[in-house]
Amino acid sequence: MANLLMRRALINAIRVPAGARASSVNTDLAKVGKREWVCYGFNGQPNYVDRPDYPMPAVRFQPETPDIKMLREKEKGDWRKLTMEEKKALYRASFCQTFAEFQAPTGEWKGVTGWALTLASLSVWIYFAMKIFVYSPLPETFDDEHQKAQLKRMLDLKVNPVDGLASKWDYENNRWK
Amino acid sequence: MLKAASGTFAHVLKRSLIPTARVNAVGVVRNSHGGPVESDEEFDSRYEAFFNRKDIDGWEIRKGMNDLCGMDLVPDPRIIKAAMHACRRVNDYALAIRFIEACKDKCGPKVNEIYPYIIQEIKPTLVELGIETPEELGYDKPELALKNVYEM
């Protein structure tokens, strides 16, 4: 008995009604409304995205209004008899944007670059502020006199005499080689 | 009991994961090396035959087109012509225009070399079926702007 109940519970837990494999499909279906679901699309969900790598989205872009239904009837006849407006209306009923439209430059890069450079330049001001308000002044050993004295001392100690500093100093004539 | 239940579980899982009826739209592709290699000619013929199927429906046409657009190739004019006829059979004008646009996009940086050739090859079919090229519809340049979704 318990075996049977267990099995039934498991089956009920796993089984999903046909056409509703995941709950996200239901929410998507609610959003799709009266739009016709015409294709697998890029992930099997009833959604619409203009993508060059999946040019045919899963649903038509516009819901089936009476106008469009009339156009669809007319579409069944000779296409040469359709006017340019009707053809464009048919296109816009199925698709949101043409390739030229969704691939058109948005100019967004300008704002992004502008903000990036603004923030980068802000760091320069932060650096100066740090110099003025936060850091103590450089040690006195950084001035010219001390640097020269240090160099003199290094030469006196013959630092790196083979191929370094001292090797470049002419000790007999007291000048650089 | 647990064993019996897990057996059932595996069975149900298998049934729900593996679709019983797969759409073998474009045949079986053997993806191992050393196997038979399909020539370009065979590939074109396979897709032409696919689009030429009499009982093809809109779902399968779109599937074929989306697949072609995911491949590293520009569809041969033969395939495009067959696809145009398929669109005619399912009465979907927009689909035909969209596919020509997609093929133009597939030309990439060589669009000025390949696209005129494609148009030249498929022009008789377009005239026969009454399909305009995207250029004739004015779709080579952006026509409408989209309203910002945050301002609706």
Interface residues (C-beta under 8 A of the other chain):
Chain A: A2 N3 M6 R7 L10 I11 I14 R15 V16 V38 C39 Y40 G41 F42 P52 D53 Y54 P55 M56 R72 E75 K76 D78 W79 R80 K81 L82 M84 K87 K88 L90 Y91 A93 S94 F95 C96 Q97 T98 F99 A100 E101 Q103 A104
Chain B: M1 A4 A5 T8 F9 V12 L13 S16 G58 W59 R62 K63 M65 N66 C69 G70 R88 N91 D92 Y93 A94 L95 I97 R98 F99 E101 A102 K104 D105 L129 G130 I131 E132 P134 L137 Y139 D140 K141 P142 E143 L144 A145 L146
